Amino acid sequence: MYTEKKNEGNGTNRIIEGTIWKQLLIFFFPILVGTFFQQLYNTVDAVVVGRFAGKEALSCVGGSSSQIINLVVGFFTGMSAGATVIISQFFGAGEKNKLVRALHTAYAFAILGGIIAGIAGIIATIPVLKLMNTPAELMKDSALYVRIYFAGLVFIFVYNMGSAVLRAVGDARRPLYYLIICCVVNIVLDVVLVCVCSLGVLGVAVATLLAQFVSAVLVTRALMLHTNSMKLTLSKIRLHKDILPSMLKIGLPTGIQSSMYSVSNIIVQSALNSFGVDTMAAWSAFGKIDSMFWMINTAFGISATTFVGQNFGAGRYDRVKKGTVQCLLMDIAAALLFSTFTLITGRYLLMIFTSETEVISIGFRMMRIISPAYFIFVFIEIFSGSLRAQGHVMVTTFMTMIGVCAFRIAWVLLIVPHGTLEQIVSCYPATWIVTATGMIIYYIYKQSRIIKKFTNSY
């Protein structure tokens, strides 16, 4: 039976008490706006170099370089999901001592992971860029951008982990404020270093690094001074053996899943690189527009995971089911609206990044294939997030790795080894359909067991 839980210093936890759809949206909007600003400064990077340094610079910032960075950052972001789930469950259950140990373990993991991955990334940059068929004329600047990014990877890891921890305990506002500050810093530095100092790709890379440093400092300070339920103490940052295995149990499969997405995207990027600079620039420009959907989708996914995690920890299985369904419906509606918007305004959106007619034409061809299928991925995002928050990780990870990643790689390498642009890009909606079908079936199965467990508790 459920017993009302209070969180020290915060009163009643509204996530396990309030109206479900309202709590989801209250949590969703700060994440959405925060992710928007995160995407904004990445998009500004592309706009500035595309407009003031040319399509070659745009390709360097958003082509192969972007895929390599996404591979590493995506893996760690997936790993941090383990910390998010564990912390949200401890918070929902009111277990303060475990909550504090989990916080310091998460931070130690972020710092250690950032240093190791940063060094490895700097060393592997050139070989990986060559493996991806990066054109020779783009190699120098692409390598420069990636290496500077990896040099500051520890700041990115610390910010991502810190903001994930804050969101896990219901604080989505501070990460939002810090992203706004970070975005302003990045935009100002982009303009100064690229437009005024004419540093091109180097200027964009340095601007991003410094902005990420600022965000890491701000989120760390918040956890040290402004949280009631737990406090970060720098001298206590270490890996706790009783906490780390639980984080890794959830985080490692999710990290592998995220990295497999990136590996499959790298395969697609490699295939598209053979079409030349115009196609690479078009893919980069479309990717920035495409990221707006993932911004919305991810915000709903984080909301669902945190909501389900806290209610699951509090024993509110009825709210677990209702929250998942309501979040799914809202996300589907948002996906359909976004698809309609991009199909109507797509060419004008692409013009923001480039004035090259051929690049715009190629980008819109990509958009017409991928954009209408966005709503399909919603089932994967929400159901896997909900199941992950309940501790069901392995099966969802396996389904995603096979349905999205392995199938996508096979599509590009075997089905269309010398295919057209449309045939290659079609791997995205095709793999979403396969994976969403499996995820729906598995969620219904697990939900029936949860309902049985909930019924038997009375």
C-alpha positions as CSV (number, residue, x, y, z in Angstrom):
1,M,0.0,0.0,0.0
2,Y,1.1,3.5,-0.7
3,T,2.0,5.8,2.1
4,E,2.4,9.6,1.5
5,K,6.1,10.6,1.6
6,K,7.6,13.9,2.3
7,N,10.9,15.2,1.2
8,E,12.9,17.0,3.8
9,G,13.0,20.7,3.2
10,N,10.6,20.5,0.2
11,G,7.2,19.6,1.7
12,T,5.0,17.2,-0.3
13,N,6.6,15.8,-3.5
14,R,4.1,17.0,-6.2
15,I,5.5,14.4,-8.7
16,I,4.0,11.6,-6.6
17,E,0.9,13.6,-5.5
18,G,-0.2,16.2,-8.1
19,T,-2.3,16.0,-11.2
20,I,-0.3,13.8,-13.6
21,W,-0.4,15.7,-16.9
22,K,0.2,19.0,-15.1
23,Q,3.3,17.6,-13.3
24,L,4.6,16.1,-16.5
25,L,4.2,19.5,-18.3
26,I,5.6,21.5,-15.3
27,F,8.7,19.3,-15.6
28,F,8.7,19.1,-19.4
29,F,8.8,22.8,-20.2
30,P,12.0,23.8,-18.3
31,I,13.7,20.8,-19.9
32,L,12.4,21.7,-23.3
33,V,13.5,25.3,-23.0
34,G,16.8,24.2,-21.6
35,T,17.4,21.8,-24.4
36,F,16.4,24.4,-26.9
37,F,19.1,26.7,-25.6
38,Q,21.6,23.8,-25.7
39,Q,20.6,23.1,-29.3
40,L,20.6,26.9,-30.0
41,Y,24.2,27.4,-29.4
42,N,25.1,24.3,-31.4
43,T,22.9,25.7,-34.2
44,V,24.5,29.1,-33.9
45,D,27.9,27.4,-34.4
46,A,26.5,26.0,-37.7
47,V,24.9,29.2,-38.8
48,V,28.0,31.4,-38.1
49,V,30.5,29.1,-39.9
50,G,28.0,28.3,-42.7
51,R,27.4,32.0,-43.4
52,F,30.8,33.5,-42.6
53,A,33.2,30.7,-43.3
54,G,31.5,28.7,-46.1
55,K,30.0,25.3,-46.7
56,E,33.4,23.5,-46.1
57,A,33.5,24.9,-42.6
58,L,29.9,23.9,-42.1
59,S,30.7,20.4,-43.1
60,C,33.6,20.3,-40.7
61,V,31.5,21.4,-37.7
62,G,28.4,19.4,-38.5
63,G,29.5,16.4,-40.6
64,S,31.8,13.6,-39.5
65,S,33.0,15.7,-36.5
66,S,29.5,15.9,-35.1
67,Q,29.0,12.1,-35.4
68,I,32.2,11.3,-33.6
69,I,31.3,13.7,-30.8
70,N,27.8,12.3,-30.6
71,L,29.2,8.8,-30.2
72,V,31.2,9.7,-27.1
73,V,28.8,12.2,-25.5
74,G,25.8,9.9,-26.3
75,F,27.5,7.0,-24.5
76,F,28.1,9.0,-21.4
77,T,24.6,10.6,-21.5
78,G,23.2,7.0,-21.6
79,M,25.5,6.1,-18.7
80,S,24.2,9.0,-16.7
81,A,20.7,7.7,-17.0
82,G,21.7,5.1,-14.5
83,A,22.4,7.8,-12.0
84,T,19.2,9.6,-12.9
85,V,17.0,6.5,-12.3
86,I,18.8,5.6,-9.0
87,I,18.7,9.1,-7.6
88,S,15.0,9.6,-8.6
89,Q,14.1,6.3,-6.9
90,F,16.0,7.2,-3.7
91,F,14.4,10.7,-3.7
92,G,10.9,9.3,-4.2
93,A,11.5,6.8,-1.4
94,G,12.9,9.5,0.9
95,E,16.3,7.6,1.4
96,K,18.5,10.6,2.1
97,N,21.8,8.8,3.0
98,K,21.7,6.7,-0.2
99,L,20.8,9.8,-2.2
100,V,23.9,11.7,-1.0
101,R,26.2,8.7,-1.7
102,A,24.7,8.4,-5.2
103,L,25.3,12.1,-5.9
104,H,29.0,11.8,-5.1
105,T,29.4,8.5,-7.0
106,A,27.8,10.1,-10.0
107,Y,30.1,13.1,-9.9
108,A,33.2,10.9,-9.5
109,F,32.1,8.9,-12.5
110,A,31.6,12.0,-14.6
111,I,35.0,13.4,-13.8
112,L,36.9,10.1,-14.4
113,G,34.9,9.3,-17.5
114,G,35.5,12.8,-19.0
115,I,39.2,12.6,-18.5
116,I,39.6,9.1,-19.9
117,A,37.2,9.7,-22.9
118,G,38.8,13.0,-23.7
119,I,42.3,11.6,-23.9
120,A,41.2,8.6,-26.0
121,G,39.2,10.9,-28.3
122,I,42.1,13.2,-29.0
123,I,44.3,10.2,-29.9
124,A,41.7,8.5,-32.1
125,T,40.4,11.5,-34.0
126,I,42.4,11.2,-37.2
127,P,42.0,7.4,-37.7
128,V,38.3,7.7,-37.1
129,L,37.9,10.6,-39.5
130,K,39.7,8.6,-42.2
131,L,37.6,5.6,-41.5
132,M,34.5,7.7,-42.2
133,N,35.7,8.7,-45.7
134,T,36.1,12.4,-44.6
135,P,37.2,14.3,-47.7
136,A,40.9,15.3,-47.6
137,E,40.1,19.0,-47.9
138,L,38.0,18.8,-44.7
139,M,40.4,16.7,-42.7
140,K,42.5,19.4,-41.0
141,D,39.7,21.5,-39.7
142,S,37.5,18.6,-38.8
143,A,40.3,17.1,-36.7
144,L,41.0,20.5,-35.1
145,Y,37.3,20.9,-34.1
146,V,37.0,17.4,-32.7
147,R,40.3,17.6,-30.7
148,I,39.4,20.9,-29.0
149,Y,36.0,19.5,-28.2
150,F,37.5,16.4,-26.6
151,A,39.9,18.6,-24.6
152,G,37.0,20.0,-22.8
153,L,35.0,16.8,-22.6
154,V,35.2,16.6,-18.8
155,F,33.3,19.9,-18.5
156,I,30.5,18.5,-20.7
157,F,30.3,15.3,-18.7
158,V,30.2,17.2,-15.4
159,Y,27.4,19.5,-16.7
160,N,25.4,16.7,-18.1
161,M,25.6,14.6,-14.9
162,G,25.0,17.6,-12.7
163,S,21.9,18.7,-14.6
164,A,20.6,15.1,-14.8
165,V,20.9,14.9,-11.0
166,L,19.0,18.2,-10.5
167,R,16.3,17.0,-12.8
168,A,16.1,13.6,-11.0
169,V,15.1,15.4,-7.8
170,G,12.6,17.6,-9.6
171,D,14.7,20.8,-10.2
172,A,14.5,21.5,-13.9
173,R,14.8,25.2,-13.6
174,R,18.4,25.7,-12.6
175,P,19.8,23.6,-15.6
176,L,17.6,25.8,-17.7
177,Y,19.1,29.0,-16.3
178,Y,22.6,27.7,-16.7
179,L,22.0,26.7,-20.3
180,I,20.7,30.2,-21.1
181,I,23.9,31.7,-19.7
182,C,26.0,29.1,-21.5
183,C,24.1,29.9,-24.8
184,V,24.7,33.6,-24.5
185,V,28.4,33.1,-23.7
186,N,28.7,30.8,-26.8
187,I,26.9,33.1,-29.1
188,V,29.0,36.2,-28.1
189,L,32.2,34.2,-28.5
190,D,31.1,32.8,-31.8
191,V,30.6,36.3,-33.2
192,V,33.8,37.6,-31.8
193,L,36.1,34.7,-32.7
194,V,34.6,33.9,-36.1
195,C,33.1,37.1,-37.5
196,V,35.6,39.6,-35.9
197,C,38.8,37.5,-35.5
198,S,38.1,35.3,-38.6
199,L,39.2,32.1,-36.7
200,G,36.6,30.0,-38.5
201,V,36.3,26.4,-37.2
202,L,38.9,27.1,-34.5
203,G,36.8,30.0,-33.2
204,V,33.6,27.9,-33.0
205,A,35.5,25.1,-31.2
206,V,37.0,27.4,-28.6
207,A,33.7,29.2,-28.0
208,T,32.0,25.9,-27.3
209,L,34.7,24.7,-24.9
210,L,34.6,27.9,-22.9
211,A,30.8,27.9,-22.7
212,Q,30.7,24.3,-21.5
213,F,33.3,25.2,-18.8
214,V,31.0,28.0,-17.5
215,S,28.0,25.6,-17.4
216,A,30.0,22.9,-15.5
217,V,31.0,25.5,-12.9
218,L,27.4,26.7,-12.4
219,V,25.8,23.3,-12.1
220,T,28.5,22.2,-9.6
221,R,28.0,25.3,-7.5
222,A,24.2,24.7,-7.5
223,L,24.7,21.2,-6.1
224,M,27.1,22.5,-3.5
225,L,24.9,25.4,-2.2
226,H,21.3,25.3,-3.4
227,T,19.8,21.8,-2.9
228,N,17.9,21.0,0.2
229,S,17.8,17.2,0.0
230,M,21.5,16.7,-0.7
231,K,24.7,18.6,-0.8
232,L,27.7,18.1,-3.0
233,T,31.0,18.2,-1.1
234,L,34.1,18.2,-3.4
235,S,36.3,16.4,-0.8
236,K,33.7,13.5,-0.7
237,I,33.5,12.9,-4.4
238,R,34.4,9.2,-4.9
239,L,32.9,6.0,-6.2
240,H,30.8,4.2,-3.6
241,K,30.9,0.4,-4.1
242,D,27.4,-0.1,-2.8
243,I,25.9,2.5,-5.3
244,L,28.1,2.1,-8.5
245,P,26.9,-1.4,-9.5
246,S,23.2,-0.3,-9.4
247,M,24.1,2.7,-11.6
248,L,26.1,0.6,-14.0
249,K,23.3,-2.0,-14.2
250,I,21.0,0.6,-15.7
251,G,23.5,3.0,-17.2
252,L,25.8,0.7,-19.1
253,P,23.1,-0.9,-21.3
254,T,21.6,2.5,-21.9
255,G,25.1,3.9,-22.7
256,I,25.7,1.1,-25.1
257,Q,22.3,1.7,-26.7
258,S,23.1,5.4,-27.2
259,S,26.5,4.7,-28.6
260,M,25.1,2.2,-31.0
261,Y,22.7,4.9,-32.3
262,S,25.8,6.9,-33.0
263,V,27.7,4.0,-34.6
264,S,24.8,3.5,-37.0
265,N,24.7,7.2,-37.7
266,I,28.4,7.1,-38.4
267,I,27.8,4.4,-41.0
268,V,25.1,6.5,-42.6
269,Q,27.4,9.6,-42.5
270,S,30.1,7.6,-44.2
271,A,27.8,6.5,-47.0
272,L,26.6,10.1,-47.4
273,N,30.2,11.4,-47.5
274,S,30.7,9.7,-50.8
275,F,28.1,12.0,-52.4
276,G,30.4,15.0,-51.8
277,V,30.6,18.3,-49.9
278,D,27.1,19.5,-51.0
279,T,25.4,16.4,-49.5
280,M,27.6,16.7,-46.3
281,A,26.6,20.3,-45.9
282,A,22.9,19.5,-46.5
283,W,23.0,16.7,-43.9
284,S,24.6,19.1,-41.5
285,A,22.0,21.7,-42.0
286,F,19.1,19.3,-41.9
287,G,20.6,17.8,-38.8
288,K,20.2,21.1,-37.0
289,I,16.6,21.3,-37.9
290,D,16.1,17.6,-37.1
291,S,17.6,18.2,-33.7
292,M,14.6,20.4,-32.8
293,F,12.4,17.3,-32.9
294,W,14.8,15.3,-30.8
295,M,14.9,18.3,-28.4
296,I,11.1,17.9,-27.9
297,N,11.1,14.2,-27.8
298,T,14.0,13.9,-25.4
299,A,12.3,16.4,-23.0
300,F,9.2,14.2,-22.9
301,G,11.4,11.2,-22.4
302,I,13.3,12.7,-19.5
303,S,10.0,13.8,-18.0
304,A,8.6,10.3,-18.3
305,T,11.7,8.7,-16.8
306,T,11.8,11.0,-13.8
307,F,8.1,10.9,-13.2
308,V,8.0,7.1,-13.4
309,G,11.2,6.7,-11.4
310,Q,9.9,8.7,-8.4
311,N,6.5,7.1,-8.5
312,F,7.9,3.7,-8.8
313,G,10.2,4.4,-5.9
314,A,7.2,5.6,-3.9
315,G,5.1,2.5,-4.8
316,R,2.6,4.5,-6.9
317,Y,2.2,1.9,-9.7
318,D,-1.1,3.4,-10.7
319,R,0.6,6.7,-11.5
320,V,3.4,4.9,-13.3
321,K,0.9,3.6,-15.9
322,K,-1.1,6.8,-16.2
323,G,1.9,9.0,-16.4
324,T,3.5,6.9,-19.2
325,V,0.3,6.9,-21.3
326,Q,-0.3,10.6,-20.9
327,C,3.3,11.5,-21.7
328,L,3.1,9.3,-24.8
329,L,0.0,11.0,-26.1
330,M,1.4,14.5,-25.6
331,D,4.6,13.5,-27.3
332,I,2.8,12.1,-30.3
333,A,0.8,15.3,-30.7
334,A,4.0,17.4,-30.6
335,A,5.7,15.1,-33.1
336,L,2.8,15.4,-35.6
337,L,2.7,19.2,-35.3
338,F,6.5,19.4,-35.8
339,S,6.4,17.2,-38.9
340,T,3.7,19.4,-40.4
341,F,5.7,22.5,-39.7
342,T,8.9,21.3,-41.2
343,L,7.3,20.0,-44.3
344,I,5.6,23.3,-44.9
345,T,8.6,25.6,-44.1
346,G,11.5,23.2,-44.7
347,R,13.2,25.1,-47.6
348,Y,13.1,28.3,-45.7
349,L,14.5,26.7,-42.6
350,L,17.4,25.3,-44.6
351,M,18.1,28.8,-46.0
352,I,19.1,29.9,-42.5
353,F,22.2,27.8,-42.7
354,T,23.2,28.2,-46.4
355,S,22.4,30.1,-49.5
356,E,23.6,27.3,-51.8
357,T,20.6,26.2,-53.9
358,E,21.9,22.7,-54.4
359,V,22.5,22.2,-50.7
360,I,19.0,23.4,-49.9
361,S,17.5,21.1,-52.5
362,I,19.3,18.0,-51.1
363,G,18.5,18.9,-47.5
364,F,14.7,19.1,-48.4
365,R,14.9,15.7,-50.1
366,M,16.2,14.3,-46.8
367,M,13.5,16.1,-44.8
368,R,10.6,14.8,-46.8
369,I,11.7,11.2,-46.0
370,I,12.5,11.5,-42.3
371,S,10.1,14.2,-41.0
372,P,6.8,12.4,-41.5
373,A,8.0,9.4,-39.5
374,Y,8.9,11.3,-36.3
375,F,5.8,10.2,-34.4
376,I,6.9,6.5,-34.7
377,F,10.0,7.1,-32.6
378,V,7.8,8.5,-29.8
379,F,6.8,4.9,-28.8
380,I,10.4,3.9,-28.5
381,E,11.4,7.0,-26.4
382,I,8.5,7.0,-23.9
383,F,8.1,3.2,-23.4
384,S,11.9,2.6,-23.1
385,G,12.2,5.5,-20.7
386,S,9.3,4.3,-18.5
387,L,10.6,0.7,-18.4
388,R,14.2,2.0,-17.7
389,A,12.9,4.0,-14.7
390,Q,11.4,0.7,-13.4
391,G,14.7,-1.1,-13.7
392,H,13.8,-3.0,-16.9
393,V,16.8,-2.2,-19.1
394,M,18.3,-5.2,-20.8
395,V,15.4,-6.2,-23.1
396,T,14.6,-2.6,-24.2
397,T,18.3,-2.1,-24.9
398,F,18.6,-5.3,-26.9
399,M,15.5,-4.4,-29.0
400,T,16.8,-1.0,-29.7
401,M,20.3,-2.3,-30.6
402,I,18.9,-4.9,-33.0
403,G,15.9,-3.0,-34.4
404,V,17.5,0.5,-34.8
405,C,21.2,0.0,-34.8
406,A,22.0,-3.4,-36.3
407,F,19.1,-3.2,-38.9
408,R,20.2,0.4,-39.9
409,I,23.8,-0.7,-40.4
410,A,22.7,-3.8,-42.4
411,W,20.4,-1.5,-44.5
412,V,23.3,0.8,-45.5
413,L,26.0,-1.9,-45.9
414,L,24.0,-4.7,-47.5
415,I,20.7,-3.4,-48.9
416,V,21.8,-0.2,-50.5
417,P,25.7,-0.4,-50.7
418,H,25.5,1.8,-53.9
419,G,22.1,3.2,-53.3
420,T,20.5,6.6,-54.0
421,L,20.3,9.3,-51.4
422,E,16.7,8.5,-50.7
423,Q,17.4,4.8,-50.3
424,I,20.1,5.5,-47.7
425,V,18.1,8.0,-45.7
426,S,15.1,5.7,-45.7
427,C,16.9,3.5,-43.2
428,Y,15.7,5.8,-40.4
429,P,11.9,5.5,-40.7
430,A,12.3,1.8,-41.6
431,T,14.2,0.9,-38.5
432,W,11.9,3.1,-36.3
433,I,8.9,1.0,-37.4
434,V,10.6,-2.3,-36.6
435,T,11.8,-1.2,-33.1
436,A,8.6,0.6,-32.2
437,T,6.5,-2.5,-32.9
438,G,8.7,-4.6,-30.6
439,M,8.7,-1.9,-27.9
440,I,4.9,-1.6,-27.9
441,I,4.5,-5.4,-27.5
442,Y,7.1,-5.6,-24.7
443,Y,5.6,-2.6,-22.8
444,I,2.1,-4.1,-22.9
445,Y,3.5,-7.4,-21.5
446,K,5.4,-5.7,-18.7
447,Q,2.5,-3.4,-17.9
448,S,0.2,-6.4,-17.5
449,R,2.5,-7.8,-14.8
450,I,2.7,-4.4,-13.0
451,I,-1.1,-4.3,-12.9
452,K,-1.2,-7.8,-11.5
453,K,1.4,-6.8,-8.8
454,F,-0.5,-3.7,-8.0
455,T,-3.8,-5.5,-7.7
456,N,-2.3,-8.2,-5.5
457,S,-1.0,-5.5,-3.1
458,Y,-4.5,-4.8,-1.9
